[in-house]
Amino acid sequence: MQTKQKSPSGRPFHETVVDVINQASSAEMDGLALLIKMTNIPKGHDEIITAWNRRRRDMLWGTEDLGVPAYLHAQKLVAMEKSNDTLGTGEKRSVNLDELQQETKKLLALLKDRQPGLMTWNEFLWQRLQNLHKLTSQALGK
């Protein structure tokens, strides 16, 4: 007899921790700071930082933040780097190879028939270089 395993019905860490932060006492905030800084957090960094800073202000902590916002900023950067195939917006990092080939051919044709004294040649060269830069920057996520 096969039994079905139930899928976990819990919420993501960042949603749960935001709710807990909003109700935490000062001592609980100390414990939450340790928990947060010991946890790999893949998303929801900005929401946690906002809740953390709001609760600190509510509790009149002044500038003491226990290093939580800095840790979350670092985690956010790590999560963005890990998702090499995205630009942080869910948009795939890719380059249209046909466009790249077309622009490269145009650039090579210009370089083959050099006329650096002509203003139009220089403008076309500049345009080709800009287009290649845009295509490669998009692929590299820069």
Residue, then its C-alpha position, 0 to 999 in steps of 0.5 A: m500500500q502506497t501512502k501519499q506524502k503531504s506537501p509542506s504547507g508552511r510559508p516561506f521563511h521571509e514571510t514568517v520572519v517578517d510576521v515574527i519581527n513585527q511582534a517581537s520583544s527586545a530579547e526576541m529581536d536579539g534571538l531573531a538577529l542570530l537566527i537571521k544571520m545563521t540562515n541562508i535566505p534566498k529572497g524577501h531581503d528587502e521585506i525583512i530589512t523594512a520590518w526589522n528597521r520599523r521594529r527597531r524604531d518602534m522599540l527606540w533602539g536608535t542606531e543599533d541594528l545588530g548587523v541584520p540589515a548588512y547581512l541581508h544586503a549581502q545575502k541579497l547580492v549572493a542570491m542575485e549572483k547565484s541566479n546567473d541566468t536572470l537579471g534580478t527581474g526574472e528576465k533571462r540573460s541571453v544574447n540573440l546570436d543572430e543579432l550579434q552575428q549581424e552586428t559583427k558582420k557590419l562592423l567587420a565590413l566597416l573595418k575592411d573598407r576603412q575610411p576614417g576621414l569620412m564623418t559618416w564612416n566614423e558615425f557608422l563605426w560608433q553605432r556598430l560598436q554601441n550596438l555590440h556593447k549593448l548586446t554583450s552587456q545584456a548577455l553579461g547582465k551589466 
